């Protein structure tokens, strides 16, 4: 191909990109109303998988795993359930987890801390909360208040608050509305995952693990769907063909990364950890090399340790992964 024709093609290509970017800038989650009315323009300008930073995807297991698990004794936390959550604050790793006994369906909340994220010490007053069914939780700290979003009984999400991360008060089930703002979304709505940005709370939730929906709130009292269709659906890829749920949303270098678990099995016997990427929280592209972890290494939580990312998976046991060594 001649140089003149090549330059013309490059010019047309870059002109198209500028046009798409200018059109995409007009769309934002706050201005969306329904799935049928949404333009698909933003999905065209998401970076290609080849440009994704490897530090967000490539992990290998720590040589001594698991780093935390149920006691396997006659204690309240004989077993642990997915999803737990980990934050690092002031050089201390804090982990919240759900414990239960094999012959009981009662769930209680525990906490453990660690100086290195490997050796964990259970809080001596565990369980720290057992008033209501609380599992599959995540924790976010905003304005010096810890907010926990968790599944309650029958997969109805609820919110708890704490000043110290130990003593929690249940704030009740989430008031979730359809796009019209009037009609309430019926349950189930579980695996709540929340991001706080620019004074807006973004809630990602699943319904029977059949898709991911997005709602927002400015006051934590009422949550309204951005659209009434899921923003992330099962399949067509085999690894999440039969179910998916988001565990964490990370913003990194201007892009949003959703770490989610998916299953390729109709009976849900095995789950994997996967990633999807977005520029606007509404339009998502699944990573082309999903799953990043398999064999029930799921419910992944990314934690920056001050030098690098760590990936903890929290399905039955807490398994630690470090970035892969460069070959």
Rosetta blueprint (number, residue, H / E / L):
1 X L
2 X L
3 X H
4 X H
5 X H
6 X H
7 X H
8 X H
9 X H
10 X H
11 X H
12 X H
13 X H
14 X H
15 X H
16 X H
17 X H
18 X H
19 X H
20 X H
21 X H
22 X H
23 X H
24 X H
25 X L
26 X L
27 X L
28 X L
29 X H
30 X H
31 X H
32 X L
33 X L
34 X L
35 X H
36 X H
37 X H
38 X L
39 X L
40 X L
41 X H
42 X H
43 X H
44 X H
45 X L
46 X L
47 X L
48 X L
49 X H
50 X H
51 X H
52 X L
53 X L
54 X H
55 X H
56 X H
57 X L
58 X L
59 X E
60 X E
61 X E
62 X L
63 X L
64 X L
65 X L
66 X L
67 X L
68 X E
69 X E
70 X L
71 X L
72 X L
73 X L
74 X L
75 X L
76 X L
77 X L
78 X L
79 X E
80 X E
81 X E
82 X E
83 X E
84 X E
85 X E
86 X E
87 X E
88 X E
89 X E
90 X L
91 X L
92 X E
93 X E
94 X E
95 X E
96 X E
97 X E
98 X E
99 X E
100 X E
101 X L
102 X L
103 X L
104 X L
105 X L
106 X L
107 X L
108 X E
109 X E
110 X E
111 X E
112 X E
113 X E
114 X E
115 X L
116 X L
117 X L
118 X L
119 X L
120 X L
121 X E
122 X E
123 X L
124 X L
125 X L
126 X L
127 X L
128 X L
129 X E
130 X L
131 X L
132 X L
133 X L
134 X L
135 X E
136 X E
137 X E
138 X E
139 X E
140 X E
141 X E
142 X E
143 X L
144 X L
145 X E
146 X E
147 X E
148 X E
149 X E
150 X E
151 X E
152 X L
153 X H
154 X H
155 X H
156 X E
157 X E
158 X E
159 X E
160 X E
161 X E
162 X E
163 X L
164 X L
165 X L
166 X L
167 X L
168 X L
169 X E
170 X E
171 X E
172 X E
173 X E
174 X L
175 X E
176 X E
177 X E
178 X L
179 X L
180 X L
181 X L
182 X L
183 X L
184 X E
185 X L
186 X L
187 X L
188 X L
189 X E
190 X E
191 X E
192 X E
193 X E
194 X E
195 X E
196 X E
197 X E
198 X L
199 X L
200 X E
201 X E
202 X E
203 X E
204 X E
205 X E
206 X E
207 X L
208 X L
209 X L
210 X L
211 X E
212 X E
213 X E
214 X E
215 X E
216 X E
217 X E
218 X L
219 X L
220 X L
221 X L
222 X E
223 X E
224 X E
225 X E
226 X L
227 X L
228 X L
229 X L
230 X L
231 X L
232 X E
233 X E
234 X L
235 X L
236 X L
237 X L
238 X H
239 X H
240 X H
241 X L
242 X L
243 X L
244 X E
245 X E
246 X E
247 X E
248 X E
249 X E
250 X E
251 X E
252 X E
253 X L
254 X L
255 X E
256 X E
257 X E
258 X E
259 X E
260 X E
261 X E
262 X E
263 X L
264 X L
265 X L
266 X L
267 X L
268 X L
269 X L
270 X L
271 X L
272 X E
273 X E
274 X E
275 X E
276 X E
277 X E
278 X E
279 X L
280 X L
281 X L
282 X L
283 X L
284 X E
285 X E
286 X E
287 X L
288 X L
289 X L
290 X L
291 X L
292 X L
293 X E
294 X L
295 X L
296 X L
297 X L
298 X L
299 X L
300 X E
301 X E
302 X E
303 X E
304 X E
305 X L
306 X L
307 X L
308 X L
309 X E
310 X E
311 X E
312 X E
313 X E
314 X E
315 X L
316 X L
317 X E
318 X E
319 X E
320 X E
321 X E
322 X E
323 X E
324 X L
325 X L
326 X L
327 X L
